[in-house]
Amino acid sequence: MSGLPGAVERQVLTRQRGFDVLQSRHWWIGFPMAVMKKYSDDQASRQAALLTYYGFLSIFPLALVFVAVLSAVLQNNPERVDQILDQLVSPQYQQTVLDAYHSLPSSGLPLFIGLVGLLLSGLGAAFAVYMALNQFWAVPYRRRYGIGPRYLRVFGALFLVGLGVLLVAVLGIAAGTLSGLPWIQRLALVLGTSLIGFAGIYATSKLLTARSLSWSELWLGCLLGGVSVALVFTLGSPLLTLLVQRSTPVYGVFATVVGILALMYFAAQCFVISMEISVVRAWQLWPRGIDINLLFDADRRAYRLLTQMDERMPSVLNSASFTATGNDDPVRPPLSDFARPTPGEPRSPHDVAQDQP
């Protein structure tokens, strides 16, 4: 390219290559850039949006199931149920949850059908986590779980989440007994919630990811995710109040919904970025070049992972090759060659079988 456009292009390439040299020599520059590239390759912002959307739709059904199960288990101790709800649900929403629970059938088959329906309504968030984890760890589609194992594992993940929520509530009640020492209460709650979040994310990742993952691959992402969960849980109520106050002049009665969505999107982004950091570290996917004409070894490995991940059937085997000329490579077939089958070619294996004697 000549003239002014060519000069601009040369200047941009010079700056890109200079930055690539710099990040190849300093991991504290190259590693964050590689996480950003992996985030972009996986369309992680879309994954975070799906987690937020399905998580928001799943909150109320799963909350009703949780209250129903908790009330059945602790039917002789309703005060304990109230204590757990105080730890998990903001005061302004507790009555709404309780009213919805009391509107359910009281017993028998109708109650069972209602709880199953609520549980199925809340599966969206668990399936979104399943899809996100298998995307981040580049699991080929042909190796992902079938419908039966997938549902069993998703239900198992929901059970782990419910158990973790219950443990967080119990921890909050226990921390509240440390009267006169508010800073110890907060510290104990943050540390305990971080530990529960770490264990929950680790177990969920092992359960939902259709790839064998080791401790060394998972621990960093689970640690960062656990700390993020603790911070969101600890700061969630004051942050939600602040978001609602700031959104009310614009959104009016919808401000609460906007505030909840914003808080959940922040939590989803923390989870997504934590997992991407874990993958990049575990598989040594850095540094990643900015100049697309000069690929690092990590670039080649990352693009091969993406290519293999798109294998949709057992008979499909994808591979990736790299050239120095890019789109101008004369060996590369033009896009028009992929538009439609060549006339006269068999359209299905059954056509081939019929043509054979």
Backbone torsions as a table, in degrees:
resi	resn	phi	psi	omega
1	MET	NA	134.6	-175.3
2	SER	-115.8	175.9	178.7
3	GLY	73.1	-158.2	-178.9
4	LEU	-62.4	-43.5	177.1
5	PRO	-59.1	-39.8	178.5
6	GLY	-64.5	-39.7	178.8
7	ALA	-65.3	-41.4	177.9
8	VAL	-63.2	-43.5	-180.0
9	GLU	-61.8	-42.6	179.8
10	ARG	-64.3	-38.9	178.4
11	GLN	-65.4	-41.7	179.5
12	VAL	-63.8	-45.3	179.6
13	LEU	-63.2	-37.7	178.5
14	THR	-62.7	-43.9	179.2
15	ARG	-65.5	-42.4	-179.8
16	GLN	-62.1	-45.4	-178.3
17	ARG	-68.1	-34.3	175.4
18	GLY	-63.4	-40.8	178.1
19	PHE	-68.4	-37.5	178.4
20	ASP	-63.6	-38.2	176.0
21	VAL	-63.3	-42.0	-179.2
22	LEU	-64.2	-46.7	-177.5
23	GLN	-71.9	-24.3	176.8
24	SER	-70.5	-18.9	-178.6
25	ARG	-101.4	-13.8	-177.3
26	HIS	-132.4	111.3	-176.1
27	TRP	-65.3	-30.0	-177.6
28	TRP	-70.5	-11.2	170.4
29	ILE	-98.9	-44.3	-176.1
30	GLY	-67.6	-37.4	-177.1
31	PHE	-65.7	-50.8	177.4
32	PRO	-59.7	-36.6	177.5
33	MET	-64.2	-38.8	179.0
34	ALA	-66.5	-36.9	176.7
35	VAL	-63.9	-40.6	177.9
36	MET	-63.9	-39.5	178.6
37	LYS	-66.1	-43.8	179.0
38	LYS	-64.2	-39.1	176.2
39	TYR	-58.4	-42.9	179.3
40	SER	-70.5	-42.5	-179.6
41	ASP	-60.1	-38.5	-176.8
42	ASP	-86.1	0.9	-174.2
43	GLN	50.2	49.1	-173.0
44	ALA	-66.9	-27.3	176.4
45	SER	-63.3	-36.4	176.1
46	ARG	-67.1	-40.4	178.0
47	GLN	-62.1	-41.6	178.2
48	ALA	-64.4	-38.8	178.2
49	ALA	-64.6	-40.7	178.1
50	LEU	-66.0	-40.4	176.6
51	LEU	-60.8	-40.6	179.3
52	THR	-66.0	-47.7	-177.1
53	TYR	-62.0	-54.2	-178.0
54	TYR	-70.8	-32.2	175.7
55	GLY	-63.7	-41.1	178.9
56	PHE	-63.8	-42.5	179.8
57	LEU	-69.9	-23.2	-176.4
58	SER	-89.8	-16.0	-172.8
59	ILE	-58.1	-54.0	-172.7
60	PHE	-67.7	-48.0	177.6
61	PRO	-58.8	-44.3	-179.4
62	LEU	-68.4	-33.1	176.7
63	ALA	-63.8	-40.7	178.3
64	LEU	-65.0	-42.0	177.5
65	VAL	-62.3	-42.1	-179.6
66	PHE	-62.5	-45.1	179.7
67	VAL	-65.4	-40.1	-179.2
68	ALA	-64.4	-45.4	179.8
69	VAL	-66.2	-42.7	-179.2
70	LEU	-63.6	-41.5	179.9
71	SER	-66.8	-34.9	178.5
72	ALA	-70.1	-40.5	-179.1
73	VAL	-70.7	-39.0	-176.7
74	LEU	-109.1	39.7	-176.2
75	GLN	-65.1	-23.2	177.7
76	ASN	-91.5	3.1	-178.2
77	ASN	-140.2	65.5	-176.5
78	PRO	-64.1	-26.0	178.3
79	GLU	-62.4	-37.0	178.6
80	ARG	-66.5	-36.7	176.7
81	VAL	-61.4	-44.3	178.7
82	ASP	-62.0	-38.3	178.7
83	GLN	-64.0	-42.2	179.9
84	ILE	-65.7	-41.7	178.2
85	LEU	-63.9	-36.7	177.7
86	ASP	-61.1	-32.3	-179.6
87	GLN	-78.9	-27.0	-171.0
88	LEU	-105.8	-29.4	-173.0
89	VAL	-119.0	133.3	177.4
90	SER	-61.6	146.8	-175.9
91	PRO	-55.4	-35.5	-176.8
92	GLN	-71.4	-14.3	-179.5
93	TYR	-109.1	-7.2	-176.0
94	GLN	-63.3	-43.8	-177.9
95	GLN	-65.4	-35.7	177.9
96	THR	-62.5	-44.8	179.1
97	VAL	-64.2	-43.4	-179.0
98	LEU	-66.4	-39.7	178.1
99	ASP	-63.8	-41.2	178.2
100	ALA	-65.3	-38.4	178.5
101	TYR	-65.1	-43.5	-178.7
102	HIS	-69.3	-18.4	177.6
103	SER	-81.4	-9.7	177.0
104	LEU	-72.0	156.4	174.1
105	PRO	-55.9	145.9	-171.5
106	SER	-76.6	-31.1	-176.2
107	SER	-166.0	176.6	173.3
108	GLY	77.1	-160.8	-176.9
109	LEU	-62.1	-40.8	178.5
110	PRO	-58.7	-39.3	178.3
111	LEU	-65.0	-43.6	179.9
112	PHE	-60.9	-45.1	179.6
113	ILE	-63.4	-40.8	179.0
114	GLY	-63.3	-41.7	-179.8
115	LEU	-67.9	-39.5	177.3
116	VAL	-63.7	-41.8	177.4
117	GLY	-62.1	-42.0	177.4
118	LEU	-64.3	-39.8	-179.8
119	LEU	-64.9	-42.8	177.8
120	LEU	-64.9	-34.3	177.9
121	SER	-66.3	-26.6	-178.4
122	GLY	-93.1	5.9	-178.0
123	LEU	-75.0	-15.3	-175.0
124	GLY	-57.7	-43.2	-178.2
125	ALA	-64.9	-41.7	180.0
126	ALA	-65.2	-40.0	177.0
127	PHE	-66.4	-34.9	177.1
128	ALA	-64.8	-39.2	176.0
129	VAL	-64.9	-41.0	178.2
130	TYR	-58.9	-48.6	-179.6
131	MET	-64.9	-41.4	-178.1
132	ALA	-64.7	-46.6	-178.1
133	LEU	-62.7	-42.3	179.7
134	ASN	-70.5	-27.0	174.0
135	GLN	-70.5	-47.3	-177.5
136	PHE	-62.9	-39.4	-178.4
137	TRP	-91.6	12.9	170.9
138	ALA	53.9	47.3	178.1
139	VAL	-81.4	122.9	177.5
140	PRO	-57.2	143.8	-178.4
141	TYR	-59.0	-34.7	-177.7
142	ARG	-69.6	-17.2	-179.6
143	ARG	-99.0	-3.4	-179.0
144	ARG	-75.6	161.9	-171.8
145	TYR	-67.8	145.0	173.7
146	GLY	-71.7	179.0	-170.6
147	ILE	-63.5	-39.7	-179.5
148	GLY	-67.3	-58.0	177.2
149	PRO	-58.5	-34.2	-179.2
150	ARG	-64.2	-46.0	179.9
151	TYR	-64.7	-40.4	179.2
152	LEU	-61.5	-42.9	-179.6
153	ARG	-70.0	-35.7	177.7
154	VAL	-65.6	-42.7	176.1
155	PHE	-62.9	-38.6	176.3
156	GLY	-62.4	-39.5	178.1
157	ALA	-65.0	-39.9	177.5
158	LEU	-63.3	-38.2	177.4
159	PHE	-63.4	-41.9	178.7
160	LEU	-63.6	-40.2	178.7
161	VAL	-64.5	-45.4	178.2
162	GLY	-60.6	-40.8	178.0
163	LEU	-64.6	-40.9	178.2
164	GLY	-63.8	-40.8	178.4
165	VAL	-63.2	-41.3	178.5
166	LEU	-63.5	-41.8	178.9
167	LEU	-64.5	-38.5	177.3
168	VAL	-62.9	-40.9	178.7
169	ALA	-64.7	-44.0	178.1
170	VAL	-62.3	-39.6	178.0
171	LEU	-62.9	-40.8	177.8
172	GLY	-63.4	-39.2	177.8
173	ILE	-65.5	-42.5	179.6
174	ALA	-65.2	-40.3	179.2
175	ALA	-65.8	-30.7	179.3
176	GLY	-67.6	-17.4	178.0
177	THR	-76.6	-11.9	178.7
178	LEU	-82.6	69.2	-175.7
179	SER	-69.3	143.8	177.8
180	GLY	83.5	-3.2	-179.5
181	LEU	-130.0	69.4	-174.3
182	PRO	-62.4	-35.2	-178.6
183	TRP	-69.2	-33.0	175.7
184	ILE	-70.1	-36.8	175.7
185	GLN	-58.1	-50.0	-178.0
186	ARG	-64.3	-42.0	-179.7
187	LEU	-64.3	-44.7	179.2
188	ALA	-63.1	-39.0	-179.7
189	LEU	-66.8	-43.3	-179.7
190	VAL	-65.8	-47.1	-179.1
191	LEU	-65.2	-44.3	179.9
192	GLY	-64.9	-42.3	178.5
193	THR	-65.8	-37.6	177.0
194	SER	-61.5	-42.7	179.5
195	LEU	-65.5	-43.3	178.5
196	ILE	-64.9	-42.3	177.8
197	GLY	-63.0	-41.1	177.7
198	PHE	-59.4	-49.9	-179.0
199	ALA	-64.1	-40.1	-179.4
200	GLY	-66.4	-43.3	179.7
201	ILE	-67.4	-39.2	178.8
202	TYR	-62.8	-49.1	-179.0
203	ALA	-64.7	-40.6	179.6
204	THR	-65.9	-39.7	178.4
205	SER	-63.8	-42.9	178.3
206	LYS	-65.5	-34.9	-175.5
207	LEU	-77.2	-39.1	-171.3
208	LEU	-97.8	-19.1	-178.0
209	THR	-85.9	122.7	-177.7
210	ALA	-83.3	47.9	176.6
211	ARG	-150.6	142.1	179.2
212	SER	-72.5	115.6	-177.6
213	LEU	-113.6	135.0	-178.5
214	SER	-93.4	168.4	176.7
215	TRP	-58.4	-42.9	-177.4
216	SER	-64.8	-27.8	178.7
217	GLU	-78.8	-30.7	-169.8
218	LEU	-98.9	-26.7	-163.4
219	TRP	-61.0	-39.2	-175.7
220	LEU	-67.1	-47.1	179.1
221	GLY	-63.2	-38.6	178.6
222	CYS	-67.1	-37.3	178.4
223	LEU	-64.8	-49.0	179.3
224	LEU	-63.9	-39.9	178.1
225	GLY	-65.9	-39.7	178.2
226	GLY	-63.1	-42.6	177.3
227	VAL	-64.0	-40.2	178.5
228	SER	-62.6	-42.3	177.9
229	VAL	-60.5	-42.7	-179.5
230	ALA	-63.1	-42.4	-179.1
231	LEU	-67.0	-41.9	179.1
232	VAL	-65.1	-40.8	179.9
233	PHE	-66.8	-41.5	-177.2
234	THR	-72.9	-41.3	-175.9
235	LEU	-98.4	0.8	-173.2
236	GLY	-61.6	-46.7	-176.5
237	SER	-63.2	-50.9	177.6
238	PRO	-65.5	-34.3	178.0
239	LEU	-65.9	-41.7	179.6
240	LEU	-63.1	-41.4	177.7
241	THR	-60.4	-43.2	179.2
242	LEU	-64.9	-43.0	179.8
243	LEU	-63.6	-40.9	-179.9
244	VAL	-65.8	-41.3	179.4
245	GLN	-62.5	-40.9	-178.8
246	ARG	-75.0	-27.7	-177.1
247	SER	-88.2	-19.3	-175.9
248	THR	-57.0	-43.7	-179.7
249	PRO	-60.5	-27.2	-177.2
250	VAL	-94.6	-47.7	-171.8
251	TYR	-99.8	-11.9	177.5
252	GLY	62.8	-125.1	-176.0
253	VAL	-68.4	-16.0	179.2
254	PHE	-86.9	2.7	-175.1
255	ALA	-62.4	-37.8	179.5
256	THR	-62.9	-43.1	178.3
257	VAL	-62.7	-44.2	179.2
258	VAL	-62.4	-41.5	179.6
259	GLY	-63.9	-43.4	178.6
260	ILE	-63.6	-43.0	179.1
261	LEU	-63.1	-41.0	179.5
262	ALA	-63.9	-42.6	179.7
263	LEU	-66.6	-40.5	179.1
264	MET	-69.0	-35.5	177.7
265	TYR	-66.2	-38.1	176.1
266	PHE	-62.1	-44.7	178.8
267	ALA	-64.1	-40.6	178.9
268	ALA	-64.4	-40.7	178.1
269	GLN	-64.1	-39.8	177.3
270	CYS	-61.1	-43.9	178.6
271	PHE	-63.5	-45.9	-177.9
272	VAL	-62.3	-48.3	-178.3
273	ILE	-65.7	-37.4	177.6
274	SER	-60.5	-44.2	179.4
275	MET	-67.2	-37.9	178.4
276	GLU	-65.7	-39.6	176.3
277	ILE	-60.4	-42.2	-179.5
278	SER	-63.4	-42.6	-179.7
279	VAL	-65.9	-47.1	-178.3
280	VAL	-61.2	-42.4	179.0
281	ARG	-67.9	-45.4	-174.6
282	ALA	-64.9	-38.5	-175.0
283	TRP	-102.7	8.9	176.1
284	GLN	54.9	47.4	-177.2
285	LEU	-90.4	46.3	174.4
286	TRP	-147.7	155.0	-2.0
287	PRO	-79.4	156.0	176.7
288	ARG	-113.0	127.2	-174.3
289	GLY	-74.6	151.1	172.5
290	ILE	-88.6	-38.6	177.9
291	ASP	-72.5	111.0	-174.3
292	ILE	-72.4	-10.5	178.5
293	ASN	-87.4	-11.5	180.0
294	LEU	-129.4	95.2	-174.6
295	LEU	-85.7	138.7	169.6
296	PHE	-78.7	165.4	176.4
297	ASP	-61.8	-37.3	178.1
298	ALA	-63.8	-32.5	176.4
299	ASP	-63.1	-46.2	-179.1
300	ARG	-61.9	-43.6	-180.0
301	ARG	-66.2	-38.9	179.5
302	ALA	-65.7	-41.2	-179.2
303	TYR	-72.7	-31.4	174.5
304	ARG	-66.5	-38.5	176.6
305	LEU	-61.3	-43.9	179.0
306	LEU	-63.8	-39.1	179.6
307	THR	-65.7	-45.2	179.6
308	GLN	-66.8	-32.3	-179.1
309	MET	-62.8	-25.8	-177.1
310	ASP	-85.5	11.3	173.9
311	GLU	-73.5	113.3	-170.8
312	ARG	-99.4	-18.2	-176.8
313	MET	-134.0	155.4	-179.6
314	PRO	-58.6	-28.2	-177.7
315	SER	-85.4	-3.2	-178.1
316	VAL	-96.1	130.3	177.5
317	LEU	-130.2	106.7	-178.5
318	ASN	-92.0	149.4	175.3
319	SER	-144.3	161.4	-179.4
320	ALA	-128.4	137.6	174.5
321	SER	-125.6	155.8	-173.4
322	PHE	-128.9	135.9	176.3
323	THR	-123.2	168.9	-177.9
324	ALA	-90.7	-12.2	-173.3
325	THR	-102.0	-7.3	174.2
326	GLY	63.3	-133.3	-175.5
327	ASN	-64.9	-21.3	-178.0
328	ASP	-88.1	5.0	-179.2
329	ASP	-64.0	120.4	-178.8
330	PRO	-66.5	-20.7	179.0
331	VAL	-74.8	-24.9	-177.2
332	ARG	-69.7	125.7	-179.9
333	PRO	-69.4	145.4	177.5
334	PRO	-68.1	156.5	-178.3
335	LEU	-62.0	-27.1	-177.5
336	SER	-64.5	-24.5	-179.8
337	ASP	-67.8	-17.4	-178.2
338	PHE	-99.4	7.4	-173.2
339	ALA	-69.2	-44.3	-176.6
340	ARG	-157.1	160.8	179.3
341	PRO	-64.7	153.3	175.9
342	THR	-67.7	135.3	-179.7
343	PRO	-57.6	136.5	179.2
344	GLY	93.8	-16.6	178.6
345	GLU	-74.7	148.6	176.6
346	PRO	-61.8	140.6	-179.5
347	ARG	-93.8	-14.6	-179.8
348	SER	-153.2	159.8	176.2
349	PRO	-62.5	-23.6	177.3
350	HIS	-69.3	-34.0	175.4
351	ASP	-64.0	-39.4	179.2
352	VAL	-64.1	-43.1	-179.4
353	ALA	-62.5	-36.4	-178.6
354	GLN	-70.9	-30.9	-178.5
355	ASP	-76.5	-18.7	-177.7
356	GLN	-79.8	143.1	-179.6
357	PRO	-70.3	NA	NA
